[in-house]
Amino acid sequence: MLIFGTDHDQVDKTKEFMSSKFSMKDMGVANVILGIRIKRDDMGITITQSRYIEKILKKLNHEKCSTISTPIEHNIKLLPNTGNAVSKLEYSQAIGCLMYAMTSTRPDIAYVMGKLK
């Protein structure tokens, strides 16, 4: 569990209360949790899954693909695959991995995920 807060006294009180009810260990400031990297700077907190997404691309042999600023044009109609066949298992694994990224840090891919599932 992560505890976020700007009031350090309140964070400490929350940790004290939680540790009185549950067996827990304070592991300090989190940098990564569940594949999500947490970056802190003067502007605030940023969460990213870039390493997780790189691992997915490598696993699916797409690490050389290029990036774009928009995942898909809204007026594009997807056509059935006429190229190499993809196994249902591989496709469902890719969709599952991308759905995790979508719900965690990449809501911008929600539209295209709806088209692919």
N, C-alpha and C positions, 0 to 999 in steps of 0.2 A: 504494500500500500504506500502511496505517496501522500505526503502532507505538504500542501503549498500554503503560503501565507506571507503577508508583508509585515505582520505584527509578530515579532519573534517570541514575545511573552505568551501570546495566544497559541502559537505553534508548540512551545514547550509545555503548556498546560494540556494541550490536546495529546501530546505524546505521553505525558504522565498519566492522564486518564486512561488512554488506550492500553498502556502497559500494566495498569492496575486490573484491567479486565481480561487481557489476553497476554499470552507469552509472545513477546516480540523483541526484536533487536534493532537498535538504531544504527543504520548503516551509513549515516551521514548524508551528504549532498549527493543526489542521484545524477548520473551522467547519461546512463542508458537504462531503459526498462522495456522489455518485450520488443526489442528491435527498434525502439524509438529513442533517438538521441536528443538529449536536452541541452540546449545551448543558452547560456546566460550572458547578457551584456548590459550596458547602460540603458539600452532601449527596452529591455524586458527579457522575456523568455521566448525562445523559438524551439519548436519541436520539428524533427525531420526524420525520415526513414530512408535516407539516401543509400546507406550501406545495405539495408534490407532489400531495397529495390535492385541494387547492383547484384546481390546474391541471387535474386529471383531471375534476373536477366541471364546471368551466367549459367544457372541451373537449366534454363530453357534454351540455351545456346543462342541468345539474342543480345549478348553483351556489346556487340558492335553496332547496335541500332542507333539512329540519330535522335536527338531530342528536338521537340517542337514546343512552342509556347501554348498551343491549344491542342488538347488531346484529339478532338475530331470536329470537323465542321458540322453544324447542326442540320444542314440540308443534304448531307451525303447519305445515300441509300446503300446499305451493306449488301453485298452479293454473296451467294454460297461459295465456299472454297472450291476452286477448280485446280489448285496446285497439289502439292504433296499432302497426303492424308495425315491428319493428326489424330492420335489416339484419344478416345474419350477421357481416359484417365489423365493424360498430360494436359488436355484442355481444361478439365475440371480443377486440376491442381493450379494451373495458371490463374484461372478465374478466382479461386479461393484466396490465393496469395494477393492478388490485386484488390479483392474486396476488403481484405484486412488493411491494406495500405489506404484504401479509400475511406474506411470508417475511422482510421486513426489520424492520418495527417494529410490525405490527398482528396478532399471532397471535390476538387476540380475534375476528377475522373469519373464521377458518379454517372454522368450522362452516358458516356461511352460504355461503362460497365452495364448499365441497363440495356444497352443495345446488344451486348455480347452474351449475356446469360441466358 
